[in-house]
Amino acid sequence: PSEAPRHVPSTAENHRHVSSPPGSPSESSPDNPLIIIDLEFDERENTPGERLSLVQQVSCAYSALLSAASRVESNISLPGLVLASYRDNEVTSLLSRRGADGWAAARVASGVSADDFPIARSKLVYLSPDAEDILNEIKMDCGYIIGGIVDKTVKPGLTLSKAKTLGIRCAKLDLPDGFLEGEGNQRQVLNVDTVVSILLGYVESKHWQYAIQTALPARKRISNDPPSAQRDIHEQSS
């Protein structure tokens, strides 16, 4: 098998990072945070068409990780990718056909709600558009969960409810006011791959505004002008 790209932990490395029992001090690498895509919603919440869309989004998320690995400085540790609830169902079958079984990612059969999920819940943050808390930083020893839900229809509260039931901290991205069309209270619904790109952008730049503005599709941006944070980053590095 070919060598995994720079900064993307190989499948074996990722399994080593998340193979410890819950509560152990080594449930994730101290050098790499984890992005966890929760596929447990597959058949219960997603229609057949939405499952196809989810597979496309997860594939794009992995491509974003590979792209980041090809451009970032060698001293930046990119997150490892974990596919949770990766077991025998339609989504994982479709992902497998796209080559996911060979990705540099950890594929974990148990879901984040399972008692044997290999990362302690105290080290998890569930990202949800319905959360009250804002995600202020990405910690190197934590895992950040993205629900595998496609919101072609409105499905409010699913990830927030799940996080509360499990006792997992829940937070939302600090998206700029008015970036979505519609009423001011419209939910912050983003594709899985867009959320992954935002997290990667923050790890790379340590600047949320830059990460959000560069990852958002053009139709959702407040302005199509290059984000001003990009100038700040270049000035800091010069």
C-alpha positions, 0 to 999 in steps of 0.5 A: 500500500502507498504511504499516507500523505504528510500530516494525515495519520495513517489508518494504523496510527489512527487506530492506535490513537483511539484504541484505548478504553474510554477514560484512559489518558491516551484516547487521542494523540496529544499532537493531533485532534480528531474529527469524528463523523458520526454515521449512526444517523444513517438509516434512521434520519436520512432518506436514500437520496440523503445517504448518497449526498452524505457519502459525497460529503464524507468523500469531499471531507476526506479530500479536504484533509488530503488537500490540507496535508499537501499545503500546510507547513511541516510544523502544523499537526492536522486532525486525524479522521475517524468514521464512527459507526462504520459497520454494515449499512448502506452508507458504509457500503457506498463509502467502501465502493469509493475506497474508504476502506483504504483511507488514512482514517480510523474506521470504528464500528462502535458509535459515539453513543456506545459504552465501548466507544474508544474515546472518553466522552470528557474529551469529545465535543459534539458540533451542532447548529442548535448549541448555545455554546460557541466553539472557541478553540480546537484542543489537540487532545480532543475529538470533534464530532460532526453528525452524519445528517443531511438537512435537505429537510429541517431536522432541528435538535437531533445532534443537540439532543444526542449530545445532551443524552450522552453527557457530551459537551455541545458547541457551534461554530461562530458563524458571522451574522447574516451569512445565511439567506432568510430570517435571522434565526435560521439554523446554521446548517452546513455540509459535513465537508464544509464543517471539516474544511472550517476546522482544518482552516482554523488548525492551519491559521488559528483564525476562525474568521479566515477559516469560515470565510474561506470554507463557506461556499460563495453563495453563503459568504457575506462577501466574495472578497478575499477574507481580511484575515488572510492579510493578517496571516501573511503579515504575521508570517512575514 
